[in-house]
Amino acid sequence: MFVLLTSVWPGGWAYAIGVASNLYIYCILGTLVENCNDDLIYEVYNISFYNLNARQQRQVLFMLCKAQSTDMIQVLGVMPLAVSTGLKVSYYVLNQTNLHLIFIDTLSQSGHKEHL
């Protein structure tokens, strides 16, 4: 990000936009998977299993057991891949960009333009 702010590199901005769009696409897909997972759990819990025969009741029991321990898509095994994670990453990147801009402004005001 510092290179984008201190130099003229048009391809860098295109790369940054591409990375940001991919981040949000994956985060939106992760949120959709979570929502579909929650909907499936809701539907499994609402099955009237007492109207089913014994074989079907065992299948519903198996689905209930599997629905209770669902795995979420993780980013590096640390954070869930969801829109909230994308917003946290965006917030961090914007804070770092702000720090870089303050640093560049401080350097330009103090007369150290040759370092930029």
DSSP file (Angstrom, degrees, kcal/mol; ACC not computed):
  #  RESIDUE AA STRUCTURE BP1 BP2  ACC     N-H-->O    O-->H-N    N-H-->O    O-->H-N    TCO  KAPPA ALPHA  PHI   PSI    X-CA   Y-CA   Z-CA
    1    1 A M     >        0   0    0      0, 0.0     4,-1.7     0, 0.0     5,-0.2   0.000 360.0 360.0 360.0 -36.5    0.0    0.0    0.0
    2    2 A F  H  >  +     0   0    0      1,-0.2     4,-1.6     2,-0.2     5,-0.2   0.889 360.0  52.6 -62.5 -38.6    2.9    2.3    0.8
    3    3 A V  H  > S+     0   0    0      1,-0.2     4,-1.4     2,-0.2    -1,-0.2   0.892 107.7  52.0 -64.0 -39.5    4.2    1.9   -2.8
    4    4 A L  H  4 S+     0   0    0      1,-0.2     5,-0.2     2,-0.2    -1,-0.2   0.858 112.6  45.6 -64.7 -34.1    0.8    2.8   -4.2
    5    5 A L  H  < S+     0   0    0     -4,-1.7    -1,-0.2     1,-0.2    -2,-0.2   0.744 119.4  38.3 -81.7 -23.4    0.7    6.0   -2.2
    6    6 A T  H  < S+     0   0    0     -4,-1.6     2,-0.3    -5,-0.2    -2,-0.2   0.522 115.5  40.3-108.0  -6.1    4.3    7.1   -2.9
    7    7 A S  S  < S-     0   0    0     -4,-1.4     2,-0.9    -5,-0.2   109,-0.0  -0.834  81.4-103.5-136.1 174.1    4.8    6.2   -6.5
    8    8 A V        +     0   0    0     -2,-0.3    -4,-0.1     4,-0.0    -3,-0.1  -0.867  54.4 144.3-101.9 103.9    3.1    6.2   -9.8
    9    9 A W    >>  -     0   0    0     -2,-0.9     3,-1.2    -5,-0.2     4,-0.9  -0.742  22.4-178.4-141.8  87.8    2.1    2.6  -10.5
   10   10 A P  H 3> S+     0   0    0      0, 0.0     4,-1.4     0, 0.0     3,-0.3   0.824  83.4  58.6 -62.1 -32.2   -1.2    2.4  -12.4
   11   11 A G  H 3> S+     0   0    0      1,-0.2     4,-2.2     2,-0.2     5,-0.1   0.790  97.5  62.8 -67.1 -25.9   -1.2   -1.4  -12.4
   12   12 A G  H <> S+     0   0    0     -3,-1.2     4,-2.5     2,-0.2    -1,-0.2   0.884 101.0  50.1 -66.5 -39.1   -1.0   -1.4   -8.6
   13   13 A W  H  X S+     0   0    0     -4,-0.9     4,-2.3    -3,-0.3    -1,-0.2   0.896 110.5  49.8 -67.5 -38.6   -4.3    0.3   -8.2
   14   14 A A  H  X S+     0   0    0     -4,-1.4     4,-2.2     2,-0.2    -2,-0.2   0.904 111.7  49.3 -63.8 -40.5   -5.9   -2.2  -10.6
   15   15 A Y  H  X S+     0   0    0     -4,-2.2     4,-2.6     2,-0.2    -2,-0.2   0.915 110.5  50.2 -63.6 -43.4   -4.3   -5.0   -8.5
   16   16 A A  H  X S+     0   0    0     -4,-2.5     4,-2.3     1,-0.2    -2,-0.2   0.895 111.2  48.4 -63.6 -40.3   -5.6   -3.5   -5.3
   17   17 A I  H  X S+     0   0    0     -4,-2.3     4,-2.4     2,-0.2    -1,-0.2   0.898 111.9  50.1 -66.3 -39.9   -9.2   -3.2   -6.7
   18   18 A G  H  X S+     0   0    0     -4,-2.2     4,-2.2     2,-0.2    -2,-0.2   0.902 111.2  47.9 -64.5 -41.6   -9.0   -6.8   -7.9
   19   19 A V  H  X S+     0   0    0     -4,-2.6     4,-2.4     2,-0.2    -2,-0.2   0.917 112.4  49.3 -65.2 -43.1   -7.8   -8.1   -4.5
   20   20 A A  H  X S+     0   0    0     -4,-2.3     4,-2.1     1,-0.2    -2,-0.2   0.911 111.5  48.5 -64.2 -42.0  -10.6   -6.1   -2.7
   21   21 A S  H  X S+     0   0    0     -4,-2.4     4,-2.2     1,-0.2    -1,-0.2   0.907 111.8  49.2 -67.0 -39.5  -13.3   -7.4   -5.0
   22   22 A N  H  X S+     0   0    0     -4,-2.2     4,-2.5     2,-0.2     5,-0.2   0.896 108.5  54.6 -64.1 -39.2  -12.1  -11.0   -4.6
   23   23 A L  H  X S+     0   0    0     -4,-2.4     4,-2.2     1,-0.2    -2,-0.2   0.939 112.0  43.0 -58.4 -47.4  -12.0  -10.6   -0.8
   24   24 A Y  H  X S+     0   0    0     -4,-2.1     4,-2.5     2,-0.2    -1,-0.2   0.850 110.9  54.8 -72.0 -32.4  -15.6   -9.5   -0.8
   25   25 A I  H  X S+     0   0    0     -4,-2.2     4,-2.3     2,-0.2    -1,-0.2   0.952 112.4  43.3 -63.0 -47.7  -16.8  -12.2   -3.3
   26   26 A Y  H  X S+     0   0    0     -4,-2.5     4,-2.3     1,-0.2    -2,-0.2   0.885 114.2  50.9 -65.6 -37.8  -15.3  -14.9   -1.1
   27   27 A C  H  X S+     0   0    0     -4,-2.2     4,-2.0    -5,-0.2    56,-0.4   0.893 110.2  49.0 -67.1 -39.0  -16.7  -13.3    2.1
   28   28 A I  H  X S+     0   0    0     -4,-2.5     4,-2.3     2,-0.2    -2,-0.2   0.908 111.3  50.0 -66.5 -40.6  -20.2  -13.1    0.6
   29   29 A L  H  X S+     0   0    0     -4,-2.3     4,-2.2     1,-0.2    -2,-0.2   0.899 109.2  52.0 -63.9 -39.3  -20.0  -16.7   -0.5
   30   30 A G  H  X S+     0   0    0     -4,-2.3     4,-2.0     2,-0.2    -1,-0.2   0.890 109.7  49.3 -62.6 -39.5  -18.9  -17.7    3.0
   31   31 A T  H  X S+     0   0    0     -4,-2.0     4,-2.6     2,-0.2    -2,-0.2   0.887 109.0  52.6 -67.0 -38.8  -21.9  -15.8    4.4
   32   32 A L  H  X S+     0   0    0     -4,-2.3     4,-2.6     2,-0.2     5,-0.2   0.907 108.3  50.6 -62.8 -40.7  -24.2  -17.5    2.0
   33   33 A V  H  X S+     0   0    0     -4,-2.2     4,-2.3     2,-0.2    -2,-0.2   0.918 110.9  49.3 -62.2 -43.1  -22.9  -20.9    3.0
   34   34 A E  H  X S+     0   0    0     -4,-2.0     4,-2.3     2,-0.2    -2,-0.2   0.924 112.3  47.6 -61.4 -44.8  -23.5  -20.0    6.7
   35   35 A N  H  X S+     0   0    0     -4,-2.6     4,-2.3     2,-0.2    -2,-0.2   0.908 112.6  47.9 -65.4 -42.1  -27.0  -18.9    6.0
   36   36 A C  H  X S+     0   0    0     -4,-2.6     4,-2.3     2,-0.2    -1,-0.2   0.880 110.6  53.0 -64.6 -37.1  -27.9  -22.0    3.9
   37   37 A N  H  X S+     0   0    0     -4,-2.3     4,-2.2    -5,-0.2    -2,-0.2   0.916 109.7  47.7 -62.3 -44.3  -26.4  -24.1    6.7
   38   38 A D  H  X S+     0   0    0     -4,-2.3     4,-2.3     1,-0.2    -2,-0.2   0.887 111.2  51.2 -64.6 -39.2  -28.6  -22.4    9.3
   39   39 A D  H  X S+     0   0    0     -4,-2.3     4,-2.4     2,-0.2    -2,-0.2   0.898 109.4  50.4 -64.5 -40.2  -31.7  -22.8    7.0
   40   40 A L  H  X S+     0   0    0     -4,-2.3     4,-2.5     2,-0.2    -2,-0.2   0.919 110.0  49.7 -64.2 -43.4  -30.9  -26.5    6.7
   41   41 A I  H  X S+     0   0    0     -4,-2.2     4,-2.2     1,-0.2    -2,-0.2   0.924 110.5  50.8 -60.9 -43.8  -30.6  -26.9   10.4
   42   42 A Y  H  X S+     0   0    0     -4,-2.3     4,-1.1     1,-0.2    -2,-0.2   0.919 112.0  46.8 -59.6 -45.0  -33.9  -25.1   10.9
   43   43 A E  H  < S+     0   0    0     -4,-2.4     3,-0.2     1,-0.2    -1,-0.2   0.878 110.4  52.1 -67.8 -37.6  -35.7  -27.4    8.4
   44   44 A V  H >< S+     0   0    0     -4,-2.5     3,-1.3     1,-0.2    -1,-0.2   0.908 108.9  50.7 -65.2 -40.5  -34.2  -30.6    9.9
   45   45 A Y  H 3< S+     0   0    0     -4,-2.2    -1,-0.2     1,-0.2    -2,-0.2   0.747 107.1  55.8 -68.1 -22.5  -35.4  -29.6   13.3
   46   46 A N  T 3< S+     0   0    0     -4,-1.1     2,-0.3    -3,-0.2    -1,-0.2   0.331  76.9 118.5 -94.0   7.9  -38.9  -29.0   11.9
   47   47 A I    <   -     0   0    0     -3,-1.3     2,-1.7    -4,-0.2     3,-0.1  -0.580  67.5-132.3 -73.1 132.5  -39.4  -32.5   10.4
   48   48 A S    >   +     0   0    0     -2,-0.3     3,-1.6     1,-0.2     4,-0.1  -0.629  33.5 174.5 -84.9  83.6  -42.3  -34.3   12.0
   49   49 A F  G >   +     0   0    0     -2,-1.7     3,-1.6     1,-0.3    -1,-0.2   0.707  66.0  72.5 -68.2 -20.8  -40.4  -37.4   12.6
   50   50 A Y  G 3  S+     0   0    0      1,-0.3    -1,-0.3    -3,-0.1    -2,-0.1   0.667  93.7  56.1 -70.9 -14.7  -43.2  -39.1   14.5
   51   51 A N  G <  S+     0   0    0     -3,-1.6    -1,-0.3     2,-0.1     2,-0.2   0.433  95.9  86.7 -91.9   0.4  -45.1  -39.5   11.2
   52   52 A L  S <  S-     0   0    0     -3,-1.6     2,-0.1    -4,-0.1    -3,-0.0  -0.549  81.9-108.1 -98.5 162.3  -42.3  -41.4    9.6
   53   53 A N     >  -     0   0    0     -2,-0.2     4,-2.2     1,-0.1     5,-0.2  -0.301  43.1 -93.5 -80.4 175.9  -41.4  -45.1    9.6
   54   54 A A  H  > S+     0   0    0      1,-0.2     4,-2.0     2,-0.2     5,-0.2   0.866 123.2  51.3 -62.6 -41.0  -38.5  -46.5   11.6
   55   55 A R  H  > S+     0   0    0      1,-0.2     4,-1.6     2,-0.2    -1,-0.2   0.924 112.8  45.5 -63.8 -43.9  -36.0  -46.4    8.7
   56   56 A Q  H  > S+     0   0    0      1,-0.2     4,-2.2     2,-0.2    -1,-0.2   0.851 109.0  56.4 -68.7 -34.3  -36.8  -42.7    8.0
   57   57 A Q  H  X S+     0   0    0     -4,-2.2     4,-2.4     2,-0.2    -1,-0.2   0.886 105.6  51.4 -63.9 -38.1  -36.6  -41.8   11.7
   58   58 A R  H  X S+     0   0    0     -4,-2.0     4,-2.3     2,-0.2    -1,-0.2   0.888 109.2  50.8 -64.6 -38.1  -33.1  -43.2   11.8
   59   59 A Q  H  X S+     0   0    0     -4,-1.6     4,-2.3     2,-0.2    -2,-0.2   0.895 110.4  48.5 -65.8 -39.5  -32.2  -41.1    8.8
   60   60 A V  H  X S+     0   0    0     -4,-2.2     4,-2.6     2,-0.2    -2,-0.2   0.899 109.9  52.6 -66.5 -40.0  -33.6  -38.0   10.5
   61   61 A L  H  X S+     0   0    0     -4,-2.4     4,-2.2     2,-0.2    -2,-0.2   0.907 109.1  49.6 -60.5 -42.1  -31.7  -38.8   13.7
   62   62 A F  H  X S+     0   0    0     -4,-2.3     4,-2.3     2,-0.2    -2,-0.2   0.917 111.2  49.1 -62.3 -43.3  -28.5  -39.0   11.6
   63   63 A M  H  X S+     0   0    0     -4,-2.3     4,-2.4     1,-0.2    -2,-0.2   0.888 109.7  52.3 -64.2 -38.6  -29.3  -35.6   10.0
   64   64 A L  H  X S+     0   0    0     -4,-2.6     4,-1.1     2,-0.2    -1,-0.2   0.912 109.9  48.6 -62.8 -42.3  -30.0  -34.1   13.5
   65   65 A C  H  X S+     0   0    0     -4,-2.2     4,-0.6     1,-0.2     3,-0.3   0.917 114.9  44.6 -64.1 -42.7  -26.6  -35.4   14.7
   66   66 A K  H >< S+     0   0    0     -4,-2.3     3,-0.6     1,-0.2    -2,-0.2   0.845 109.3  56.5 -70.5 -33.2  -24.8  -34.0   11.7
   67   67 A A  H 3< S+     0   0    0     -4,-2.4     3,-0.4     1,-0.2    -1,-0.2   0.739  98.2  62.6 -72.3 -22.1  -26.6  -30.7   11.8
   68   68 A Q  H 3< S+     0   0    0     -4,-1.1     2,-0.5    -3,-0.3    -1,-0.2   0.774 107.2  41.6 -76.1 -25.3  -25.6  -30.0   15.4
   69   69 A S  S << S+     0   0    0     -4,-0.6     2,-0.3    -3,-0.6    -1,-0.3  -0.697  77.1 168.4-124.5  80.2  -21.8  -29.9   14.6
   70   70 A T        -     0   0    0     -2,-0.5     2,-0.5    -3,-0.4    -3,-0.1  -0.658  28.5-133.0 -92.7 148.1  -21.4  -28.0   11.4
   71   71 A D        -     0   0    0     -2,-0.3     2,-0.3     3,-0.0    -2,-0.0  -0.847  16.9-148.9-100.0 133.7  -18.0  -26.8   10.1
   72   72 A M        -     0   0    0     -2,-0.5     2,-0.3     1,-0.0   -42,-0.0  -0.689  29.0 -98.7 -97.3 154.5  -17.7  -23.2    8.9
   73   73 A I        -     0   0    0     -2,-0.3     8,-3.1     8,-0.2     2,-0.3  -0.587  47.6-155.8 -70.8 128.9  -15.3  -22.1    6.1
   74   74 A Q  E     -A   80   0A   0     -2,-0.3     2,-0.7     6,-0.3    -1,-0.0  -0.816  18.1-130.7-113.2 148.9  -12.3  -20.7    7.9
   75   75 A V  E >> S-A   79   0A   0      4,-3.7     3,-2.2    -2,-0.3     4,-1.4  -0.887  95.8 -24.3 -94.9 112.0   -9.6  -18.2    6.8
   76   76 A L  T 34 S-     0   0    0     -2,-0.7    -1,-0.2     1,-0.3     0, 0.0   0.730 114.7 -72.0  55.4  24.8   -6.3  -19.8    7.6
   77   77 A G  T 34 S+     0   0    0      2,-0.2    -1,-0.3     1,-0.1    -4,-0.0   0.649 127.3  83.6  70.4  15.0   -8.1  -21.9   10.2
   78   78 A V  T <4 S+     0   0    0     -3,-2.2    -2,-0.2     1,-0.3    -1,-0.1   0.787  86.5  27.8-114.8 -50.8   -8.5  -18.8   12.4
   79   79 A M  E  < S-A   75   0A   0     -4,-1.4    -4,-3.7     3,-0.0    -1,-0.3  -0.874  81.2-105.2-121.2 148.1  -11.5  -16.7   11.4
   80   80 A P  E     -A   74   0A   0      0, 0.0     2,-1.3     0, 0.0    -6,-0.3  -0.469  34.6-117.7 -69.6 142.5  -14.8  -17.6    9.7
   81   81 A L        +     0   0    0     -8,-3.1     2,-0.3    -2,-0.1    -8,-0.2  -0.686  67.9 122.7 -82.8  97.2  -15.0  -16.6    6.1
   82   82 A A  S  > S-     0   0    0     -2,-1.3     4,-1.9   -52,-0.1     3,-0.4  -0.898  78.6 -93.4-148.0 172.8  -17.9  -14.1    6.3
   83   83 A V  H  > S+     0   0    0    -56,-0.4     4,-2.4    -2,-0.3     5,-0.2   0.862 122.1  59.6 -62.3 -35.6  -18.7  -10.5    5.5
   84   84 A S  H  > S+     0   0    0      1,-0.2     4,-1.9     2,-0.2    -1,-0.2   0.884 105.3  48.9 -61.7 -37.0  -17.9   -9.5    9.0
   85   85 A T  H  > S+     0   0    0     -3,-0.4     4,-2.4     2,-0.2    -1,-0.2   0.907 109.5  52.0 -66.8 -41.6  -14.3  -10.8    8.5
   86   86 A G  H  X S+     0   0    0     -4,-1.9     4,-2.5     1,-0.2    -2,-0.2   0.884 109.1  50.4 -61.1 -38.6  -14.1   -8.9    5.2
   87   87 A L  H  X S+     0   0    0     -4,-2.4     4,-2.5     2,-0.2    -1,-0.2   0.883 109.0  51.4 -67.7 -37.6  -15.1   -5.8    7.0
   88   88 A K  H  X S+     0   0    0     -4,-1.9     4,-2.2     2,-0.2    -2,-0.2   0.922 111.8  46.8 -63.5 -43.3  -12.5   -6.3    9.7
   89   89 A V  H  X S+     0   0    0     -4,-2.4     4,-2.5     2,-0.2    -2,-0.2   0.920 112.9  49.2 -64.2 -43.7   -9.8   -6.8    7.1
   90   90 A S  H  X S+     0   0    0     -4,-2.5     4,-2.6     1,-0.2    -2,-0.2   0.900 109.9  51.5 -62.4 -40.7  -11.0   -3.7    5.2
   91   91 A Y  H  X S+     0   0    0     -4,-2.5     4,-2.2     2,-0.2    -1,-0.2   0.913 110.9  48.2 -62.1 -43.2  -11.0   -1.7    8.4
   92   92 A Y  H  X S+     0   0    0     -4,-2.2     4,-2.3     2,-0.2    -2,-0.2   0.919 112.1  48.6 -63.9 -44.0   -7.4   -2.7    9.1
   93   93 A V  H  X S+     0   0    0     -4,-2.5     4,-2.5     1,-0.2    -2,-0.2   0.905 111.6  49.6 -64.3 -41.5   -6.3   -1.9    5.6
   94   94 A L  H  X S+     0   0    0     -4,-2.6     4,-2.3     2,-0.2    -1,-0.2   0.886 110.3  50.7 -66.2 -37.7   -7.9    1.5    5.8
   95   95 A N  H  X S+     0   0    0     -4,-2.2     4,-2.2     2,-0.2    -2,-0.2   0.915 111.5  47.7 -63.8 -42.2   -6.3    2.2    9.1
   96   96 A Q  H  X S+     0   0    0     -4,-2.3     4,-2.3     2,-0.2    -2,-0.2   0.897 111.0  51.3 -65.6 -39.5   -2.9    1.3    7.8
   97   97 A T  H  X S+     0   0    0     -4,-2.5     4,-2.5     2,-0.2    -1,-0.2   0.909 108.8  51.2 -62.7 -41.7   -3.5    3.5    4.7
   98   98 A N  H  X S+     0   0    0     -4,-2.3     4,-2.3     2,-0.2    -2,-0.2   0.906 109.3  50.5 -62.1 -41.8   -4.4    6.4    7.0
   99   99 A L  H  X S+     0   0    0     -4,-2.2     4,-2.3     2,-0.2    -2,-0.2   0.901 110.4  49.9 -62.6 -40.4   -1.1    5.8    9.0
  100  100 A H  H  X S+     0   0    0     -4,-2.3     4,-2.7     2,-0.2    -2,-0.2   0.908 110.1  50.2 -64.7 -41.4    0.9    5.8    5.7
  101  101 A L  H  X S+     0   0    0     -4,-2.5     4,-2.5     2,-0.2    -2,-0.2   0.896 110.8  48.9 -64.9 -39.4   -0.8    9.0    4.6
  102  102 A I  H  X S+     0   0    0     -4,-2.3     4,-2.5     2,-0.2    -1,-0.2   0.908 112.0  49.8 -64.3 -41.2    0.0   10.7    7.9
  103  103 A F  H  X S+     0   0    0     -4,-2.3     4,-2.3     2,-0.2    -2,-0.2   0.922 112.1  46.8 -62.9 -44.8    3.6    9.5    7.6
  104  104 A I  H  X S+     0   0    0     -4,-2.7     4,-2.4     1,-0.2    -2,-0.2   0.908 112.9  49.6 -64.3 -41.8    3.9   10.9    4.1
  105  105 A D  H  X S+     0   0    0     -4,-2.5     4,-2.0     2,-0.2    -2,-0.2   0.893 110.4  50.5 -64.3 -39.8    2.3   14.2    5.1
  106  106 A T  H  X S+     0   0    0     -4,-2.5     4,-1.7     2,-0.2    -2,-0.2   0.904 111.4  48.4 -64.7 -41.7    4.7   14.5    8.0
  107  107 A L  H  <>S+     0   0    0     -4,-2.3     5,-2.2     1,-0.2     4,-0.4   0.904 112.0  48.4 -65.2 -40.8    7.7   13.8    5.8
  108  108 A S  H ><5S+     0   0    0     -4,-2.4     3,-0.6     1,-0.2    -1,-0.2   0.853 112.1  49.0 -71.2 -32.2    6.6   16.4    3.2
  109  109 A Q  H 3<5S+     0   0    0     -4,-2.0    -1,-0.2     1,-0.2    -2,-0.2   0.808 107.7  54.2 -74.5 -29.3    5.9   19.0    5.8
  110  110 A S  T 3<5S-     0   0    0     -4,-1.7    -1,-0.2    -5,-0.2    -2,-0.2   0.474 118.7-108.1 -85.6  -0.8    9.3   18.5    7.5
  111  111 A G  T < 5S+     0   0    0     -3,-0.6     2,-0.4    -4,-0.4     3,-0.3   0.643  82.4 124.7  88.2  15.0   11.2   19.1    4.2
  112  112 A H    > < +     0   0    0     -5,-2.2     3,-1.2    -6,-0.2     4,-0.4  -0.322  20.5 135.4-100.6  50.2   12.2   15.5    3.7
  113  113 A K  G >   +     0   0    0     -2,-0.4     3,-0.9     1,-0.3    -1,-0.2   0.712  59.5  71.6 -70.2 -20.3   10.7   15.2    0.2
  114  114 A E  G 3  S+     0   0    0     -3,-0.3    -1,-0.3     1,-0.2    -2,-0.1   0.726  90.3  60.5 -71.5 -17.6   13.8   13.5   -1.1
  115  115 A H  G <         0   0    0     -3,-1.2    -1,-0.2     1,-0.2    -2,-0.2   0.713 360.0 360.0 -79.0 -19.8   12.9   10.3    0.8
  116  116 A L    <         0   0    0     -3,-0.9    -1,-0.2    -4,-0.4    -2,-0.2   0.458 360.0 360.0 -84.9 360.0    9.7   10.0   -1.0
